[in-house]
Amino acid sequence: MQQGIEKYGIPLGLYSDRHTIFRSPNEKLTLEQELAGETKPLSHFGKAMADLHIEHIKAITPQAKGRVERLWQTFQDRLVIELRLLGIKTLEEANAALPSLLQKHNHKFAIEPKMTVSAYLKLEPSIDLNHVFTLRNYRQLGTGNTLSYNGKCYTLAQPASLRLDAKMTVEVRETLTGDVLLWHQGQPWALNETQKPQRRTSGSKKASSASPRKPAQNHPWKTTYDTY
């Protein structure tokens, strides 16, 4: 989808089924999402659509779902037969033949639209799709503006450029290329992997509890007295 937006522009809407890829299965916001100012739970894909202002229409009725699935059925049925007739056996050969097969399919089944004006919006130069199509999670800042993500510890590459409060909840984004960055106030901030800070231990040893002492045989406590 990222390549399609870069080539054609941003669509006004997207029609899909209700798969959890496109929507969040959570009915309620998490505490981190509420602190981050979100108003409704979204999947990673849904957050990308919201950033691009793309209306996401989810199919609910069986008729609407069938309209969405019809093209996938064509690809899974007709396209497989076409590849077999061409004697294609490798992924590289299939990718090379795909443009001509799509052109053949569109020539036979495509219908001229009533309005020829493109419904795609031009992608603004200020939008970096590498920062939009990301995995997004929330983390709490630790000592020295450090945070943990996927078992690794990160810190700001330029700590003097951004002032953050201790134990603040921040958004962490992981790009499709594996880069991890901090997203704050609509801007990306580079992170560097670092070692987790070690807790300082006191040099003095903790005093051990004294061992119990057994009184001697002639101790006054063991003296018996006559009670008459």
GUTOR-840627 format. One record per residue (C-alpha): residue number from 1; residue in three letters; z negated, x negated, y. Coordinates in steps of 0.5 Angstrom, whole numbers, always signed. Layout:
N
+-----+------+-------+-------+-------+
: pos : code :    pz :    px :    py :
+-----+------+-------+-------+-------+
: NUM :  Ala :     Z :     X :     Y :
...
+-----+------+-------+-------+-------+
//
This chain:
228
+-----+------+-------+-------+-------+
: pos : code :    pz :    px :    py :
+-----+------+-------+-------+-------+
:   1 :  Met :    +0 :    +0 :    +0 :
:   2 :  Gln :    -1 :    -6 :    +5 :
:   3 :  Gln :    +6 :    -8 :    +4 :
:   4 :  Gly :    +8 :    -1 :    +5 :
:   5 :  Ile :    +5 :    -1 :   +12 :
:   6 :  Glu :    +7 :    -7 :   +14 :
:   7 :  Lys :   +14 :    -5 :   +13 :
:   8 :  Tyr :   +14 :    +2 :   +15 :
:   9 :  Gly :    +8 :    +3 :   +19 :
:  10 :  Ile :    +2 :    +7 :   +18 :
:  11 :  Pro :    +3 :   +14 :   +15 :
:  12 :  Leu :    +0 :   +20 :   +19 :
:  13 :  Gly :    -3 :   +23 :   +12 :
:  14 :  Leu :    -4 :   +21 :    +5 :
:  15 :  Tyr :    -4 :   +26 :    -1 :
:  16 :  Ser :    -7 :   +25 :    -7 :
:  17 :  Asp :   -12 :   +27 :   -13 :
:  18 :  Arg :   -19 :   +27 :   -13 :
:  19 :  His :   -20 :   +21 :   -17 :
:  20 :  Thr :   -26 :   +16 :   -15 :
:  21 :  Ile :   -21 :   +11 :   -13 :
:  22 :  Phe :   -20 :   +15 :    -7 :
:  23 :  Arg :   -26 :   +19 :    -6 :
:  24 :  Ser :   -34 :   +17 :    -7 :
:  25 :  Pro :   -37 :   +20 :   -12 :
:  26 :  Asn :   -44 :   +20 :    -9 :
:  27 :  Glu :   -46 :   +26 :    -5 :
:  28 :  Lys :   -51 :   +23 :    -1 :
:  29 :  Leu :   -51 :   +17 :    +4 :
:  30 :  Thr :   -55 :   +11 :    +2 :
:  31 :  Leu :   -60 :    +9 :    +7 :
:  32 :  Glu :   -56 :    +3 :    +8 :
:  33 :  Gln :   -50 :    +7 :   +10 :
:  34 :  Glu :   -54 :   +11 :   +15 :
:  35 :  Leu :   -57 :    +5 :   +18 :
:  36 :  Ala :   -50 :    +3 :   +19 :
:  37 :  Gly :   -48 :    +9 :   +23 :
:  38 :  Glu :   -44 :   +13 :   +17 :
:  39 :  Thr :   -43 :   +20 :   +17 :
:  40 :  Lys :   -40 :   +21 :   +10 :
:  41 :  Pro :   -40 :   +17 :    +4 :
:  42 :  Leu :   -33 :   +14 :    +3 :
:  43 :  Ser :   -30 :   +10 :    -2 :
:  44 :  His :   -27 :    +3 :    +0 :
:  45 :  Phe :   -20 :    +6 :    +0 :
:  46 :  Gly :   -23 :   +12 :    +4 :
:  47 :  Lys :   -26 :    +7 :    +9 :
:  48 :  Ala :   -19 :    +4 :   +10 :
:  49 :  Met :   -16 :   +10 :   +11 :
:  50 :  Ala :   -21 :   +12 :   +16 :
:  51 :  Asp :   -20 :    +5 :   +20 :
:  52 :  Leu :   -12 :    +7 :   +20 :
:  53 :  His :   -14 :   +14 :   +22 :
:  54 :  Ile :   -10 :   +17 :   +16 :
:  55 :  Glu :   -11 :   +24 :   +14 :
:  56 :  His :   -13 :   +24 :    +7 :
:  57 :  Ile :   -11 :   +30 :    +4 :
:  58 :  Lys :   -14 :   +31 :    -3 :
:  59 :  Ala :   -11 :   +36 :    -8 :
:  60 :  Ile :   -16 :   +41 :   -11 :
:  61 :  Thr :   -11 :   +47 :   -14 :
:  62 :  Pro :    -8 :   +45 :   -21 :
:  63 :  Gln :    -1 :   +47 :   -17 :
:  64 :  Ala :    -3 :   +41 :   -12 :
:  65 :  Lys :    -5 :   +36 :   -17 :
:  66 :  Gly :    +2 :   +38 :   -21 :
:  67 :  Arg :    +5 :   +36 :   -15 :
:  68 :  Val :    +2 :   +29 :   -14 :
:  69 :  Glu :    +3 :   +28 :   -21 :
:  70 :  Arg :   +10 :   +29 :   -22 :
:  71 :  Leu :   +12 :   +23 :   -19 :
:  72 :  Trp :    +8 :   +19 :   -24 :
:  73 :  Gln :   +10 :   +23 :   -30 :
:  74 :  Thr :   +17 :   +21 :   -28 :
:  75 :  Phe :   +16 :   +13 :   -27 :
:  76 :  Gln :   +12 :   +14 :   -34 :
:  77 :  Asp :   +18 :   +17 :   -38 :
:  78 :  Arg :   +24 :   +16 :   -34 :
:  79 :  Leu :   +23 :    +9 :   -32 :
:  80 :  Val :   +21 :    +7 :   -39 :
:  81 :  Ile :   +27 :    +9 :   -42 :
:  82 :  Glu :   +32 :    +6 :   -36 :
:  83 :  Leu :   +28 :    +0 :   -37 :
:  84 :  Arg :   +30 :    +0 :   -45 :
:  85 :  Leu :   +37 :    +2 :   -44 :
:  86 :  Leu :   +38 :    -4 :   -40 :
:  87 :  Gly :   +35 :    -9 :   -45 :
:  88 :  Ile :   +29 :   -11 :   -40 :
:  89 :  Lys :   +23 :   -14 :   -44 :
:  90 :  Thr :   +19 :   -18 :   -39 :
:  91 :  Leu :   +15 :   -16 :   -33 :
:  92 :  Glu :   +19 :   -21 :   -28 :
:  93 :  Glu :   +26 :   -17 :   -31 :
:  94 :  Ala :   +23 :   -10 :   -29 :
:  95 :  Asn :   +21 :   -12 :   -22 :
:  96 :  Ala :   +28 :   -15 :   -21 :
:  97 :  Ala :   +31 :    -9 :   -23 :
:  98 :  Leu :   +26 :    -4 :   -20 :
:  99 :  Pro :   +30 :    -3 :   -13 :
: 100 :  Ser :   +36 :    -1 :   -16 :
: 101 :  Leu :   +33 :    +4 :   -21 :
: 102 :  Leu :   +29 :    +7 :   -15 :
: 103 :  Gln :   +35 :    +7 :   -11 :
: 104 :  Lys :   +39 :   +11 :   -17 :
: 105 :  His :   +33 :   +16 :   -18 :
: 106 :  Asn :   +33 :   +17 :   -10 :
: 107 :  His :   +40 :   +18 :   -10 :
: 108 :  Lys :   +40 :   +24 :   -15 :
: 109 :  Phe :   +34 :   +27 :   -14 :
: 110 :  Ala :   +32 :   +26 :    -6 :
: 111 :  Ile :   +33 :   +32 :    -1 :
: 112 :  Glu :   +34 :   +31 :    +6 :
: 113 :  Pro :   +28 :   +32 :   +10 :
: 114 :  Lys :   +29 :   +38 :   +16 :
: 115 :  Met :   +26 :   +33 :   +21 :
: 116 :  Thr :   +29 :   +26 :   +21 :
: 117 :  Val :   +24 :   +23 :   +26 :
: 118 :  Ser :   +20 :   +18 :   +22 :
: 119 :  Ala :   +13 :   +21 :   +21 :
: 120 :  Tyr :   +10 :   +13 :   +21 :
: 121 :  Leu :    +6 :   +10 :   +27 :
: 122 :  Lys :    +8 :    +3 :   +29 :
: 123 :  Leu :    +2 :    -2 :   +26 :
: 124 :  Glu :    -1 :    -5 :   +32 :
: 125 :  Pro :    -1 :   -12 :   +33 :
: 126 :  Ser :    -9 :   -12 :   +34 :
: 127 :  Ile :   -10 :    -9 :   +27 :
: 128 :  Asp :   -11 :   -14 :   +21 :
: 129 :  Leu :   -10 :   -11 :   +15 :
: 130 :  Asn :   -13 :   -17 :   +11 :
: 131 :  His :   -19 :   -14 :   +14 :
: 132 :  Val :   -18 :    -7 :   +13 :
: 133 :  Phe :   -16 :    -7 :    +5 :
: 134 :  Thr :   -23 :   -10 :    +3 :
: 135 :  Leu :   -29 :    -9 :    -1 :
: 136 :  Arg :   -35 :    -7 :    +3 :
: 137 :  Asn :   -42 :    -7 :    +2 :
: 138 :  Tyr :   -49 :    -8 :    +6 :
: 139 :  Arg :   -54 :   -13 :    +6 :
: 140 :  Gln :   -60 :   -15 :    +9 :
: 141 :  Leu :   -61 :   -21 :   +13 :
: 142 :  Gly :   -66 :   -26 :   +11 :
: 143 :  Thr :   -69 :   -33 :   +13 :
: 144 :  Gly :   -64 :   -37 :   +18 :
: 145 :  Asn :   -59 :   -31 :   +18 :
: 146 :  Thr :   -57 :   -32 :   +11 :
: 147 :  Leu :   -55 :   -26 :    +6 :
: 148 :  Ser :   -54 :   -26 :    -1 :
: 149 :  Tyr :   -47 :   -23 :    -4 :
: 150 :  Asn :   -45 :   -23 :   -11 :
: 151 :  Gly :   -50 :   -28 :   -13 :
: 152 :  Lys :   -49 :   -33 :    -8 :
: 153 :  Cys :   -52 :   -35 :    -1 :
: 154 :  Tyr :   -48 :   -35 :    +6 :
: 155 :  Thr :   -50 :   -36 :   +13 :
: 156 :  Leu :   -46 :   -36 :   +19 :
: 157 :  Ala :   -41 :   -41 :   +20 :
: 158 :  Gln :   -42 :   -41 :   +28 :
: 159 :  Pro :   -49 :   -38 :   +29 :
: 160 :  Ala :   -50 :   -40 :   +36 :
: 161 :  Ser :   -44 :   -35 :   +37 :
: 162 :  Leu :   -47 :   -29 :   +35 :
: 163 :  Arg :   -55 :   -26 :   +36 :
: 164 :  Leu :   -57 :   -22 :   +30 :
: 165 :  Asp :   -64 :   -20 :   +29 :
: 166 :  Ala :   -68 :   -22 :   +23 :
: 167 :  Lys :   -68 :   -17 :   +17 :
: 168 :  Met :   -62 :   -13 :   +20 :
: 169 :  Thr :   -57 :    -9 :   +16 :
: 170 :  Val :   -50 :   -12 :   +16 :
: 171 :  Glu :   -44 :   -10 :   +13 :
: 172 :  Val :   -40 :   -15 :    +9 :
: 173 :  Arg :   -33 :   -15 :    +7 :
: 174 :  Glu :   -29 :   -19 :    +2 :
: 175 :  Thr :   -22 :   -19 :    +2 :
: 176 :  Leu :   -17 :   -18 :    -3 :
: 177 :  Thr :   -16 :   -26 :    -3 :
: 178 :  Gly :   -23 :   -27 :    -4 :
: 179 :  Asp :   -26 :   -29 :    +3 :
: 180 :  Val :   -33 :   -26 :    +5 :
: 181 :  Leu :   -34 :   -25 :   +12 :
: 182 :  Leu :   -39 :   -21 :   +16 :
: 183 :  Trp :   -37 :   -15 :   +20 :
: 184 :  His :   -40 :   -14 :   +26 :
: 185 :  Gln :   -39 :    -9 :   +32 :
: 186 :  Gly :   -31 :    -9 :   +30 :
: 187 :  Gln :   -30 :   -16 :   +29 :
: 188 :  Pro :   -30 :   -21 :   +23 :
: 189 :  Trp :   -35 :   -27 :   +23 :
: 190 :  Ala :   -34 :   -33 :   +18 :
: 191 :  Leu :   -39 :   -34 :   +13 :
: 192 :  Asn :   -40 :   -41 :   +10 :
: 193 :  Glu :   -43 :   -41 :    +3 :
: 194 :  Thr :   -50 :   -45 :    +3 :
: 195 :  Gln :   -56 :   -46 :    -1 :
: 196 :  Lys :   -61 :   -41 :    -2 :
: 197 :  Pro :   -68 :   -43 :    +2 :
: 198 :  Gln :   -73 :   -46 :    -2 :
: 199 :  Arg :   -80 :   -43 :    +0 :
: 200 :  Arg :   -85 :   -49 :    +2 :
: 201 :  Thr :   -91 :   -49 :    -3 :
: 202 :  Ser :   -98 :   -52 :    +0 :
: 203 :  Gly :  -100 :   -59 :    -2 :
: 204 :  Ser :  -107 :   -57 :    -3 :
: 205 :  Lys :  -109 :   -55 :   -10 :
: 206 :  Lys :  -112 :   -48 :   -11 :
: 207 :  Ala :  -120 :   -49 :   -13 :
: 208 :  Ser :  -121 :   -47 :   -20 :
: 209 :  Ser :  -127 :   -42 :   -22 :
: 210 :  Ala :  -133 :   -46 :   -24 :
: 211 :  Ser :  -134 :   -46 :   -32 :
: 212 :  Pro :  -140 :   -41 :   -33 :
: 213 :  Arg :  -147 :   -45 :   -34 :
: 214 :  Lys :  -152 :   -44 :   -40 :
: 215 :  Pro :  -159 :   -44 :   -38 :
: 216 :  Ala :  -164 :   -49 :   -41 :
: 217 :  Gln :  -169 :   -47 :   -46 :
: 218 :  Asn :  -175 :   -48 :   -42 :
: 219 :  His :  -171 :   -45 :   -36 :
: 220 :  Pro :  -176 :   -40 :   -32 :
: 221 :  Trp :  -171 :   -34 :   -34 :
: 222 :  Lys :  -172 :   -35 :   -41 :
: 223 :  Thr :  -180 :   -35 :   -41 :
: 224 :  Thr :  -183 :   -29 :   -44 :
: 225 :  Tyr :  -189 :   -25 :   -41 :
: 226 :  Asp :  -195 :   -21 :   -44 :
: 227 :  Thr :  -194 :   -14 :   -41 :
: 228 :  Tyr :  -202 :   -12 :   -43 :
+-----+------+-------+-------+-------+
//
